[in-house]
Structure formats: C-alpha cells, structure tokens
Amino acid sequence: MTTRETSAVDTEVVVVGAGYAGLTTAWRLADAGVDVVVLEAAGRVGGRVFSQVSRSGVRLDLGGQWIGPSQRRFHALADRFGCRTFPTWETGRHVEIRADGTRVDYAGGAPDAGPGIEEYERVTALLDALARTVDLERPWSTPRFAEFDALSAEDFFRAETADEDARLRLALTVQGVWCAEPREISFFHVLFYLASGGGYEQLMETRGCAQDARFSDGADAVAHALAKSLDGRIRLGDPVLSIRQTAHGVAVTTGHTVVRARRAVVAVPPAAVERITFDPVLPPGRRGWVRHSPMGRVAKVHAVYEEPFWRAAGRSGIATLYGDSPVGVVFDNSPEDASRGVLVAFVYGDRLDRWAAGTDSGRRREVLAALSAVAGTRADRPVDYVEKIWPRVGWTIGGYECFVTPGGWTRYGRDGWREPSGLVHWAGTETASVWNGYIDGAISSGERAAAEVVGALAAVRQPG
C-alpha cells in the first residue's frame, strides 16, 4: 500500500473505498489483468470491519466480526489467505433481563416460556414464510412488493399482534439486526434481508448461523491480506471529493490528485455517497435510493477482565436486555485462548441516541451496570473499557449497514439499488443479493461489480 502524493494518475478503473467490497472489486479486476487504483478516505483498509489491540493487549473487533458456515465467499477468502477462525463462545446459561427487571437464565436459542414468547414465535414463523416469496435478484417482482414496502416493520407488527411483550421482542430483533427502530425500516426490506441471509434463525442464532465463529487475528485480517495482494494500488487517506464523467471516461478528484480512468466503481455506503459531488448529477433513481437508505445507529462497547470469570459460574456471557438499559445484546468476546475475559455490549437505535449524549463517565457507568446484571458484580471492575460509537466515525457515519425506509424500494429500487450510473458502477454490501448487510455480501458485491466492469470494457474493445 502507498500514500504517495502525485498530481495525476491514469488507470483503467478507479475504485472508491477500501472496505471488503472495494478490495474484492480491485482484486478481481487485477486478477483479470485490468489496471486499477483504489482510493480510501481513511488511513486504513477494512471499512466497517476494524480490529485493534487494546491497552490490555487484547485484539478487539470494533466493527463487523462474525462469520457463518453459509457465508461461502468469506470462507473461501479466509482459507485462501490462511486466516484462522474459532467458534464463538456459547457454552453455559444465557440471560434474559425483561422490561420489568426479571432475570431469566436459559439454554438454547430462547427461553422456553415467558411473556410474549409464543406470539413472538408465531410472528417470526410468518416472517420466514413471507421472506420465502422474495425475489432476491429482482426484488420488485416479489408478490405484494408495493404493499409490504409501504409499511414500516412497526406497522406490520402492530397489525399482526396485540401482544406488547411479543412486539418488544420483535423490536429488539430489528434493533439488533439493522441498528434501527421498527418505525424507521421498510417491512419489505425486513423480508428481503431475511431471504438474503437464509431466514430468521440464520440471522439470530450462533452455532451454524451468522454468529458462528470469529477470527483469531481480527475480522479485518482478510481485508489486510487482500490489500497486501494489491500493494501499490491503494492510496490511503485520500477522500474522494468529486467524480466527473466525460466523453473519455471518469475523472475522480481527491484532495491530493486526479485519477483519470475509463470506469469507476463506488464501494462505499449510500450515506457516504452524499459526500461526493457528481458531474453530471446522479440519475433520480440513484439519488432517491441514497436518500432512503440511512445508516444504522450502533455502538460496540468492550469491557476487558483478567479472565472470563462468568464461564466458571456456568454462564455463556450471552444476554438480551429489555427495559431502560442502553444495552440490548451482550456476547462473550474473549480471545480464543481465554487469556483475558471480554464482554461486548451493543447499544442500538433510540437507546444509542440517549446514551451517546451522556458524559464519558455516565456512559461507562450505564454499560457496566448492564454487564453486572448479566455476569455478576465483578463485571463492574474491568481492566480496560473501549467504546466505538459508529455514528461518530468520520467516513462510515454509522453501522452496521444502511437500511431502506418505507417506500424506498418501490420508488427507487429498480433504478437505484445497483444499476450503473453511466460509467459509474456500484458495490457495497447493501447492493448484494445474498447476505446483504454482511461481510460476505460485501465480497459478492465486489465480485459482481468487477464482472460488470470487465464486461463493459470488453464490449468497448470489440470491433464496431
């Protein structure tokens, strides 16, 4: 990689963004013999996947971190570059802390009984049935597409069940998966996403599902390996200011240089696209899609301890919390060798808005109180505490992914989701058909975008 400043660069294709989507795009293009330059605003690769070693010597995944068995593209890259994984810790009793403060210990995916559980399971089974009708390649061809897209998830939940406890459980699902509130997200997008990931259980559970395993050297280890294979083609700390299409190609301007190319691939979240000036302006479908695709709101908070003491007490460290706590979900994020104990707490949506506005000490106090309720009073005394409030991250502006607001798919999906805008192609996990919103989806989007560009370049080279 290089951050060398030059006044102008000529290449065949310029890729904007060095997250998994952009890196995969560039890697595939280079493998096809296409000259490529990657521009990345941040001083690192990986995008929304970012790990670092804490003061206590533990590598923490501050962004995306998990890999599941059916995420085949991610596994293939991990295997290619020798990036090892290990199973997510889930041994022992899980914890549910209900809205009234009741604490329930349980084993398995969910408590066997409790307020709203039966109705919650009925509605989630219905969600799976409806998701099976979704056309992942042409979402607008799905039966009842416009009807479902006109609704928010909250609209559907309220119409389907009067059980307030069931709706609380459904709301935590929306918060945990999309980092948004049920009122904010298109119900069709919920169904599309469930279909994309293989169903409700695949998204929610651990073993054999989306949270199955973690990376020994951090989830960005594969991204760093990809970047190393692209050595000399990546310019870090070079945010794109504008993209101009001309009769001869594209001119991509940063604070340091102008990159002239035949095609561009933009591989950043829709929210980040708004920071780039396009000439000519993007088509109405793409502009509308961006406006209807806000980024989720989430913070990941890691508390590090001398040891994973909860394991000795027969606890898994996995918890779901309702009520007034800012924390919604907790996992055991300890290193593979258990040389330290790590609990990671997720703060989502409206809870994040309130919690993030507090003082540093106040935020810490609230999170540690939640962890103490989950794992015992020793959780109040970590040796290290690390917050990553993603809406405050300069180039990402939230996490984990964008979601689509009601009406967004109907009005702008066909033309705005991933249709090229002239010489500008689109990548990013939000453009994926399979595992949309996940690292695997980012990888597949890069493969698709690279194939589009290679095809377009080949068509131009054909005689006549």
C-alpha positions in Angstrom: 0.0 0.0 0.0 1.1 3.6 -0.5 0.0 7.1 0.4 2.4 8.7 -2.1 1.1 12.0 -3.4 1.0 12.7 -7.1 -0.7 15.3 -9.2 -2.4 13.0 -11.6 -2.9 9.2 -12.2 -4.1 7.4 -15.2 -5.6 3.9 -14.9 -8.3 1.7 -16.4 -10.6 1.6 -13.4 -10.7 3.6 -10.2 -12.3 2.0 -7.1 -13.6 4.3 -4.3 -13.4 2.7 -0.9 -11.1 0.0 0.6 -13.6 -1.9 2.6 -14.3 -5.5 1.7 -16.4 -4.6 -1.3 -13.8 -2.2 -2.8 -10.9 -4.5 -2.1 -12.7 -7.5 -3.6 -13.6 -5.4 -6.7 -10.0 -4.3 -7.1 -8.6 -7.8 -6.5 -10.9 -9.4 -9.1 -10.1 -6.6 -11.6 -6.3 -7.0 -11.1 -6.7 -10.8 -11.5 -8.4 -10.1 -14.8 -5.5 -8.0 -16.0 -7.2 -4.7 -15.5 -5.1 -1.8 -14.2 -6.8 -0.4 -11.1 -6.3 2.3 -8.4 -8.2 2.2 -5.1 -8.9 5.5 -3.2 -9.7 5.2 0.5 -10.6 8.2 2.7 -9.5 6.6 6.0 -5.9 5.8 6.9 -6.6 2.0 7.0 -8.4 -0.6 4.9 -11.4 -2.7 6.1 -14.1 0.0 6.2 -16.8 -1.1 8.7 -14.6 -4.0 9.8 -11.9 -2.8 12.1 -9.8 -4.5 14.8 -7.1 -3.2 17.1 -5.1 -4.2 20.1 -6.4 -2.6 23.3 -4.2 -1.2 26.1 -4.7 -4.6 27.9 -3.1 -6.4 25.0 -6.4 -8.0 23.6 -7.3 -7.7 19.9 -10.8 -6.3 19.8 -13.2 -6.3 16.8 -14.7 -2.8 16.9 -16.8 -3.4 13.8 -18.0 -6.5 11.9 -16.6 -9.6 13.4 -18.5 -12.9 12.8 -18.6 -15.5 10.0 -21.2 -18.2 9.4 -21.0 -21.5 7.6 -23.1 -20.5 4.7 -21.1 -17.3 4.1 -19.1 -19.2 1.5 -17.3 -16.4 -0.2 -15.9 -15.1 3.0 -14.8 -18.6 4.0 -13.1 -19.0 0.6 -11.1 -15.8 1.0 -10.2 -16.7 4.6 -9.0 -20.1 3.5 -7.0 -18.6 0.6 -5.1 -16.3 2.8 -4.8 -18.6 5.8 -6.9 -16.5 8.2 -7.9 -18.8 11.1 -11.3 -18.8 12.8 -12.5 -20.2 16.1 -16.1 -20.9 17.4 -18.0 -18.1 19.2 -18.3 -19.0 22.9 -21.8 -20.0 23.8 -21.3 -22.7 26.4 -23.4 -22.2 29.6 -26.6 -20.5 30.5 -27.7 -17.4 28.7 -29.5 -14.5 30.3 -32.7 -12.6 29.5 -33.5 -9.4 31.5 -37.1 -8.4 30.9 -38.6 -5.0 30.9 -39.8 -5.4 34.5 -36.3 -6.3 35.6 -37.0 -10.0 35.9 -33.8 -12.1 35.2 -34.2 -15.4 33.5 -31.4 -17.9 32.8 -31.9 -20.3 29.9 -30.2 -22.6 27.5 -30.8 -22.8 23.7 -31.9 -20.1 21.3 -34.6 -18.5 23.6 -36.4 -19.2 26.9 -38.9 -22.0 26.7 -41.7 -19.8 28.2 -42.3 -16.2 29.2 -44.3 -13.1 28.3 -44.9 -12.8 24.5 -42.7 -15.8 23.5 -45.4 -17.9 22.0 -46.8 -15.0 19.9 -43.3 -13.9 19.0 -42.5 -17.3 17.6 -45.7 -17.3 15.6 -44.9 -13.9 14.0 -41.3 -14.8 13.3 -42.5 -18.0 11.5 -44.8 -15.8 9.4 -41.9 -13.6 8.6 -39.9 -16.6 7.3 -42.9 -17.7 5.2 -43.2 -14.3 3.6 -39.5 -14.0 3.1 -39.5 -17.2 1.1 -41.6 -15.3 -1.6 -38.9 -12.6 -2.1 -37.2 -12.5 -5.5 -33.6 -11.6 -4.5 -32.3 -10.7 -7.9 -35.4 -8.7 -8.9 -36.9 -7.6 -5.6 -39.6 -5.5 -7.3 -41.1 -8.7 -8.8 -41.9 -10.1 -5.3 -45.7 -10.7 -4.7 -47.2 -7.9 -2.6 -44.0 -5.9 -3.1 -45.5 -2.4 -3.0 -47.9 -3.3 -0.2 -45.1 -4.5 2.0 -42.8 -1.7 1.1 -45.5 0.9 2.1 -45.5 -0.5 5.6 -42.9 0.0 8.3 -41.9 -3.0 10.4 -43.8 -1.5 13.3 -46.9 -1.1 11.1 -46.8 -4.8 10.3 -46.1 -5.9 13.9 -48.9 -3.8 15.3 -51.4 -5.2 12.7 -50.3 -8.8 13.3 -50.2 -9.0 17.1 -51.7 -7.1 20.1 -49.2 -8.7 22.4 -46.9 -5.9 23.7 -44.3 -8.4 25.0 -44.1 -10.0 21.6 -43.7 -6.6 20.0 -40.8 -5.8 22.4 -39.1 -9.0 21.3 -39.6 -8.2 17.7 -38.4 -4.6 18.2 -35.1 -5.9 19.8 -34.7 -8.1 16.7 -35.0 -5.0 14.4 -32.6 -3.0 16.7 -30.1 -5.8 16.8 -30.0 -6.7 13.1 -30.5 -3.3 11.5 -29.5 -0.9 14.3 -32.8 0.9 13.7 -36.2 1.1 15.2 -39.2 -0.7 13.7 -40.9 2.5 12.8 -38.0 3.5 10.6 -37.5 0.5 8.3 -39.5 -0.8 5.3 -41.2 -4.0 6.1 -40.3 -5.3 2.6 -36.7 -4.6 3.4 -37.0 -6.8 6.5 -38.3 -9.6 4.3 -35.7 -9.1 1.7 -32.9 -9.2 4.3 -34.3 -12.3 5.9 -34.4 -14.0 2.5 -30.9 -12.8 1.7 -29.4 -14.3 4.8 -31.3 -17.6 4.7 -34.1 -17.0 7.2 -34.7 -15.7 10.7 -32.8 -18.3 12.6 -29.7 -17.8 10.4 -29.6 -14.2 11.3 -30.3 -14.5 15.0 -28.5 -17.6 16.3 -24.9 -18.5 16.9 -23.8 -22.1 16.2 -24.2 -22.9 12.5 -25.6 -19.4 11.9 -24.4 -15.9 11.3 -22.6 -15.6 14.6 -20.9 -19.0 14.4 -17.2 -18.0 14.5 -14.7 -15.3 14.9 -11.2 -14.6 13.5 -8.1 -15.3 15.6 -6.4 -12.2 14.2 -9.5 -10.0 13.9 -12.2 -9.9 11.2 -10.1 -7.4 9.1 -7.3 -10.0 8.7 -8.7 -11.0 5.3 -9.0 -7.3 4.3 -5.3 -6.7 5.1 -4.4 -9.8 3.1 -6.4 -8.6 0.1 -4.7 -5.2 0.5 -1.3 -6.7 0.6 -2.0 -8.5 -2.7 -2.9 -5.1 -4.2 0.3 -3.5 -3.0 1.0 -0.2 -4.8 -2.6 0.2 -6.0 -4.2 1.6 -2.8 -4.0 5.2 -1.8 -4.9 5.7 1.9 -6.1 9.0 3.5 -7.3 10.2 0.1 -11.0 11.0 0.3 -12.8 11.4 -2.9 -14.4 14.9 -3.4 -15.9 14.6 -6.9 -16.5 12.2 -9.8 -16.9 13.7 -13.3 -17.9 11.7 -16.3 -16.6 12.8 -19.6 -16.6 11.6 -23.2 -13.4 9.7 -22.5 -14.1 8.2 -19.1 -14.2 9.5 -15.5 -12.1 12.0 -13.6 -12.1 11.3 -9.8 -10.7 14.2 -7.7 -9.4 13.9 -4.2 -7.6 16.5 -2.0 -4.3 15.2 -3.4 -4.8 14.2 -7.0 -7.0 13.5 -10.0 -7.4 9.9 -11.1 -8.4 9.5 -14.8 -10.0 6.2 -15.7 -12.3 4.5 -18.1 -14.7 3.4 -15.4 -15.3 3.9 -11.7 -16.7 1.6 -9.0 -18.0 3.3 -5.9 -17.9 0.9 -3.0 -19.0 3.0 0.0 -22.3 3.0 1.9 -25.1 5.1 0.4 -24.8 7.6 3.2 -21.2 8.2 2.3 -22.1 8.7 -1.4 -23.7 12.0 -0.4 -20.3 13.4 0.4 -19.2 13.1 -3.2 -20.1 15.6 -5.9 -21.1 14.0 -9.2 -20.9 15.7 -12.6 -23.3 15.2 -14.2 -25.5 14.7 -11.2 -26.6 11.1 -10.5 -29.8 9.8 -12.0 -33.0 10.5 -9.9 -33.3 6.8 -9.1 -29.9 6.6 -7.5 -30.3 9.9 -5.7 -33.6 8.8 -4.3 -32.2 5.5 -3.2 -29.4 7.2 -1.3 -31.8 9.5 0.5 -34.0 6.5 1.5 -31.0 4.4 2.8 -29.8 5.8 6.1 -27.1 4.2 8.1 -28.0 2.3 11.3 -27.1 3.6 14.7 -24.9 1.4 16.9 -22.1 1.4 19.4 -19.9 -1.6 20.4 -18.5 -1.4 23.9 -15.9 -3.9 25.1 -15.1 -4.5 28.7 -11.9 -6.5 29.3 -11.3 -8.5 32.5 -8.4 -10.6 33.9 -10.3 -13.7 33.0 -13.7 -14.8 31.7 -15.0 -15.3 35.2 -18.6 -15.9 34.1 -17.6 -19.2 32.5 -16.6 -20.7 35.8 -20.1 -19.9 37.0 -21.6 -21.8 34.1 -22.6 -18.7 32.2 -22.2 -18.1 28.5 -21.9 -14.3 28.6 -24.7 -14.1 26.0 -27.7 -11.9 27.1 -30.6 -9.9 25.8 -31.8 -6.9 27.7 -35.1 -5.0 27.5 -36.3 -2.0 29.5 -34.3 1.1 30.4 -30.8 -0.2 29.9 -28.9 1.2 27.0 -27.5 -2.2 26.2 -29.6 -4.5 24.0 -27.4 -7.5 23.5 -24.2 -8.9 25.1 -21.7 -11.6 23.9 -18.6 -13.2 25.2 -15.9 -11.7 23.0 -12.9 -13.2 24.8 -9.8 -14.3 22.8 -9.5 -17.9 21.7 -7.1 -18.8 24.4 -9.2 -17.2 27.2 -6.1 -15.3 28.4 -8.5 -12.4 29.2 -12.2 -12.2 29.6 -14.1 -9.8 27.2 -17.8 -8.9 27.2 -19.1 -6.9 24.3 -22.2 -4.8 24.7 -24.3 -3.4 21.8 -26.2 -0.2 22.1 -28.8 0.4 19.3 -31.1 2.9 17.7 -33.0 5.2 20.1 -31.1 3.8 23.0 -27.9 4.9 21.4 -29.2 8.4 20.8 -29.8 8.9 24.5 -26.8 7.1 25.8 -24.3 8.7 23.4 -25.4 12.2 24.5 -24.2 11.4 28.1 -20.8 12.1 29.7 -18.0 9.6 29.3 -18.3 8.5 32.9 -22.1 8.3 32.6 -21.9 6.1 29.5 -19.4 3.8 31.2 -21.4 3.6 34.4 -24.6 2.5 32.5 -22.9 -0.1 30.4 -21.0 -1.6 33.4 -24.3 -1.7 35.3 -25.8 -3.7 32.5 -22.9 -6.1 32.4 -23.0 -6.6 36.1 -26.7 -7.5 35.8 -25.7 -10.1 33.2 -22.4 -11.6 34.6 -22.3 -10.5 38.3 -20.7 -7.7 40.3 -17.1 -8.5 39.1 -18.2 -7.1 35.7 -18.2 -3.6 37.3 -14.4 -3.7 37.5 -12.8 -4.2 34.1 -9.1 -3.7 33.5 -10.0 -2.0 30.2 -13.0 -0.4 28.6 -13.3 0.6 24.9 -16.2 2.3 23.2 -16.7 2.5 19.4 -19.7 4.8 18.7 -20.1 4.2 14.9 -22.3 7.3 14.0 -19.3 9.4 15.1 -16.8 7.7 12.7 -16.0 10.3 10.1 -16.3 8.3 6.9 -18.6 5.5 7.9 -21.3 7.6 9.7 -23.0 4.6 11.4 -23.3 0.9 11.2 -23.5 -2.0 10.6 -25.3 -1.2 7.3 -27.8 1.0 5.7 -31.5 0.1 5.8 -34.3 1.1 3.5 -37.1 3.4 4.7 -40.8 2.7 3.8 -41.4 3.4 0.1 -37.7 3.4 -0.8 -37.7 0.1 -2.6 -40.9 0.9 -4.5 -39.9 4.3 -5.7 -36.2 3.9 -6.3 -35.2 0.2 -6.0 -35.4 -0.8 -9.7 -33.1 2.1 -10.9 -31.2 3.0 -7.8 -30.3 -0.2 -5.9 -27.2 -1.2 -8.0 -27.9 -0.2 -11.6 -24.8 1.5 -13.1 -25.0 5.3 -13.5 -23.3 5.7 -16.8 -19.6 4.9 -16.3 -20.0 4.6 -12.5 -20.7 1.2 -11.1 -21.9 0.4 -7.5 -20.6 -2.1 -5.0 -21.0 -2.5 -1.2 -22.8 -5.0 0.9 -26.1 -3.0 0.5 -26.1 -4.0 -3.2 -25.8 -7.7 -2.5 -28.5 -10.3 -3.2 -27.1 -12.9 -0.8 -26.0 -12.0 2.8 -27.0 -8.4 2.2 -25.5 -6.2 5.0 -22.8 -8.7 5.9 -19.1 -9.1 5.0 -20.0 -12.0 2.7 -22.4 -9.7 0.9 -19.7 -7.0 0.5 -17.4 -9.6 -1.1 -20.1 -10.9 -3.5 -20.9 -7.3 -4.4 -17.3 -6.7 -5.3 -17.3 -9.8 -7.5 -20.4 -8.6 -9.3 -19.1 -5.1 -9.8 -15.8 -6.4 -11.2 -17.6 -8.7 -13.6 -19.8 -5.7 -14.8 -16.7 -3.6 -15.4 -14.8 -6.3 -17.2 -17.8 -7.0 -19.4 -18.2 -3.3 -20.2 -14.5 -2.8 -21.0 -14.6 -5.9 -23.3 -17.7 -4.7 -25.1 -16.0 -1.4 -25.9 -12.9 -3.2 -27.2 -15.0 -5.3 -29.7 -14.7 -4.2 -33.3 -17.5 -2.0 -34.4 
